[in-house]
């Protein structure tokens, strides 16, 4: 028997056909859709006189565009409202389950999939959103696709993909206090840049990885795309099974035992070969924060912004352009820099554990008066849990309010826009120019580091 | 989606010597609210191209009328970030048919190929040579020959081979898309489902 990686095992089991001199036709087990990248695909399907082939394998929820206050009212923005209505209509016409705004199943698509048990080990999962890599935390092959590919899945439950190369990233050791999965991810991206993983699918291993909760694993896999990789995955283990067990769409009874037995086989064989292997030590990772305009421009919070020494040509000009946008100087200390907004949420850090960590830090303290904080749960379930666990009163005592679920200020398609020139410490995934609103300046960090900024009013080391 | 068949293009090029151009810059999220695929070219590079009040920024290459053509030449790691296919639509709708860079992000590359937009990967040295050639003469032309998979700087006759898989090449040359191919595989897909 040939030795295989975890990735090979799942990929190979889903190849319907290998096109000569071309991609593989890959069967898709689970398709998640939202309002922004699906309408053109539905239209294309309609124009071909086709219907969705396997509607039961697709699940929809609106998230990118939705307001995060007063969700019971009609959506004010006409274009957004129209897109939300289109999603609903398209789902009805094609028999797709749609978790609408305000319902118990609503939330950010990458948060509700795992919550409902739709995400399971061994699956192929796609969505017209690059952060689909989140679901790899369960030992699934999950990646973002374009709208043409969304239409392919609608029409055939398959897509055409060249098989990516394989990368193994090992993080050994124990994370220090105040260091989270988010910091691991930002650390790795700062080492290999936003293109270091391009062409690859990552498997994360090592004691610092297997020690993570499912929420932490999802945060790490979510950010795989930010180093350019198609996705990232972690072999399923007891922590995975424990998380999936009992969820709405998880196998039940004898089917559960059968599934777990199969899932236990999902690991890389001992002698399997990766195209690229990287090893890091958890002890080298401190709370991370970004200072520039791509997620690779991150540093430990105690460090200074790098200087341009040793850079030349377009590397140097791109770096300088980035610092100019941010209003920072090369060599500046990042701690103590001003902050105007704090955003807790998104498919990266909008899960219950993120809210627990944030709440623990701000407990008994007060939000700094100069900070506007937007706390946006990733789903209705997360929102309910924040209330049920009593986190809400601690947050309110500290001067914070909770908003309603959605993608919100992560990409600012709704009204949650950071004003031009303002600084935002954000738990989301991208610090691109204008990502959180035209002219907005984003610094990516963990929920704990975001909490520290919210309390002190400036960039602060949460360990102090 | 339907797009023009791609054979050979000879054209001047527009230089964008910036690295890590992400899809949020190509088409900002607030322009993704359309439900049809049209008009995205107007907002291509919106925040780099226009001031807040809507007036064009004169130093941005797309606003500089000395540059023209169907070829966009950009710094390494072009198209990183969001999977939005709107980025490829915007570039195509603006009138480009080729993007040249030393490195493309995966999802963007796939999206481009699915929309008749050819991503051409060249070496960092060759990319620099293209930028230098445009700097010397903005009207200089480049030839992109898909059949032969050769990119040529016409003025100097410098050439470089580029990669594309034969399936995608066939699709581009004939204006075909993957959906027709997959729909034709209906029976094979049903058989796969039965066995698994």
Interface residues (C-beta under 8 A of the other chain):
Chain A: X13 X16 X17 X19 X20 X21 X22 X23 X25 X27 X36 X37 X39 X40 X43 X44 X48 X50 X64 X65 X77 X79 X80 X82 X83 X86 X128 X129 X130 X144 X145 X146 X147 X148 X149 X151 X152 X155 X156 X157 X158 X159 X160 X161 X162 X164 X193 X194 X195 X198 X199 X225 X228 X230 X294 X314 X315 X317 X318 X321 X411 X412 X413 X420 X430 X432 X433 X434 X435 X438 X439
Chain B: X1 X17 X18 X19 X20 X22 X24 X25 X28 X29 X30 X32 X33 X34 X35 X36 X37 X47 X52 X75 X76 X77 X80 X81 X82 X83 X84 X85 X86 X88 X103 X104 X105 X106 X107 X110 X111 X114 X115 X165 X166 X167 X168 X177 X178 X179 X181 X182 X183 X185 X186 X188 X189 X192 X193 X196
